[in-house]
Amino acid sequence: MQSIVIHENIREISQPYVIYYLGDVHLGAANCNEHALKHAVKMIQEDANAWIGMGDYIDAISYNDPRFNPLEIAERYEIRDLNDLPRKQADEFLNIIEPIQSKCIGLISGNHENKYRKYNGFDVNSYLTSSLGVPDLHQKAWISINFRDEKRGRSTPIKIVVCHGTGGGGFREGYPINKVYDIFRWDIADVHVMGHLHQMQTDRCEYNDFSYGTIRRLISWFAINGCFLSKTEEGVDSYFEERPGKESAIGMLRQTIYTHDKRKDLFDIQLQKIYLR
């Protein structure tokens, strides 16, 4: 698990403070929606203060993988590309996100990166983060955006916890949001986000707290991020097109933080689903 603290001067940043969550791209797969990905990059470039990578940036399924299926690979690849396919896909991903490199907080590693590292000795996430010059967030990370008011001499942290996530065994409509509550049940944060399930869902809850003689309602978000991998496309295969479940939610989450110069309970956090198809 990794942790990062980011300091922001509340009187110098733009309002609101915007963070995007970008992940489950699966670049290199035939069903990857690269048009939507490039649209997402443009949105982040124009609108965001920062973004967080949520894993599975590339498909990373090479010819020696039991999951390998030529009909699941993007048509642009040639036989010689199989010699080092995940590295080629990683370089393609780096090229696409180059305009938003400076806004990246860090990259979580997804199960596709993890599996390729385990069996092939090439750490895709380390390669990506080293190329970008950003932290490798590994499996799970805590990120504190510390909004400091220099004039008043006080700071207000907004705590975010992220991981790529696990699951996929449940196919009913409520499964994704139930899963994210299970994953982060013992993590106390303002925002909890995971990916992996390819279904965007958000839920806002209020916890009652009694401290220093005052009853307060503490707001917390639980969410599943979107993806860029379609479940079904005509003329190609997908490894999960024959499985139960809805079509993929192509897109990403947009988090807005409306700051306040007095108390944290006067901050307002919103988590919006951005659909790009």
C-alpha positions, -999 to +999 in steps of 0.1 A: +000+000+000+012+035-009+004+069+005+007+104-010+001+139+004-005+167-020-004+203-007-026+229-024-029+265-015-067+271-012-063+307-023-043+299-055-061+269-070-090+271-094-124+264-081-137+237-080-107+213-077-113+186-103-099+150-103-106+124-130-102+086-126-088+069-157-085+032-160-095-002-175-084+010-209-071-023-222-053-007-250-044-032-276-076-052-274-098-053-304-127-039-283-108-010-269-126+023-277-096+044-285-117+073-298-133+075-263-099+073-247-086+103-267-118+122-259-111+115-222-075+127-225-087+160-241-113+164-213-087+159-186-063+182-204-088+211-205-107+206-172-087+187-146-064+198-118-053+161-115-060+125-125-054+091-110-047+060-130-069+030-120-051+001-136-054-022-167-040+005-190-030-022-216-044-056-224-010-073-219-022-107-232+007-122-253+008-154-274+020-175-244-010-166-223-038-192-220-062-163-227-046-154-260-071-152-289-060-136-322-096-122-327-093-103-294-062-083-306-064-050-324-059-054-362-030-030-364-005-055-348+017-077-370+034-111-362+066-094-352+048-073-326+042-104-306+079-104-298+073-078-271+036-069-274+029-055-239+058-030-242+045-019-276+011-014-260+026+005-231+044+029-255+012+035-274-006+043-241+022+067-231+019+085-264-018+089-261-017+103-225+013+126-231-008+158-231-019+150-195+013+136-181+020+166-158-015+162-141-010+126-131-010+119-094+001+083-099-009+049-114-025+020-096-015-014-111-043-035-125-047-073-127-035-074-163-003-056-154+001-078-123-004-110-142+021-101-169+047-092-143+041-124-124+047-147-153+069-127-177+092-106-156+083-073-171+067-048-147+043-028-170+032-004-142+068+004-132+076+010-169+047+034-173+053+053-140+091+056-147+083+070-182+058+095-168+079+104-138+050+098-113+046+075-083+039+038-088+009+033-065+011-005-067-020-024-055-037+002-033-031+038-023-042+066+000-041+101-014-046+131+008-053+164-009-043+189+018-060+222+012-041+248+032-052+284+039-019+302+045-037+333+056-056+315+084-029+290+091-051+260+088-053+229+066-082+206+055-074+172+041-096+154+016-088+117+018-091+094-012-085+056-012-081+038-045-074+003-057-080-016-090-102-041-072-113-077-076-145-095-083-167-102-113-186-132-100-219-113-096-239-101-125-270-084-111-274-047-113-265-040-076-234-061-075-208-035-084-218-010-057-221-038-031-186-049-041-170-015-036-185-013-001-171-047+007-136-038-007-134-006+014-154-016+044-125-010+068-111+022+051-123+056+064-120+081+037-140+109+020-139+091-014-134+054-021-129+043-058-121+010-075-122-002-111-121-037-126-158-043-130-163-021-160-196-007-146-197+029-134-217+033-102-216+058-074-232+060-040-231+089-014-236+081+022-237+100+054-222+089+087-234+104+120-205+116+142-206+131+177-174+149+186-166+177+209-202+181+219-214+185+183-233+161+161-221+162+125-229+143+093-198+131+076-202+126+038-184+097+021-185+084-015-181+048-028-177+043-065-168+020-094-149+037-122-158+033-159-137+017-187-128+018-224-133-019-233-166-028-249-182-060-240-193-067-276-183-054-310-192-068-344-165-088-362-142-094-332-141-115-301-142-104-265-133-128-236-164-118-217-190-112-244-208-145-237-210-140-200-240-126-181-240-089-174-246-054-189-226-038-216-195-020-204-198+016-191-174+035-214-162+065-196-147+077-163-155+094-130-151+132-125-147+143-089-152+180-080-142+194-046-157+227-037-135+241-009-143+263+020-120+285+041-135+277+074-146+241+081-143+207+064-180+200+068-186+231+045-166+214+017-187+198-010-176+168-029-194+155-060-187+124-080-201+124-115-203+096-141-190+108-175-202+085-203-182+087-235-203+065-257 
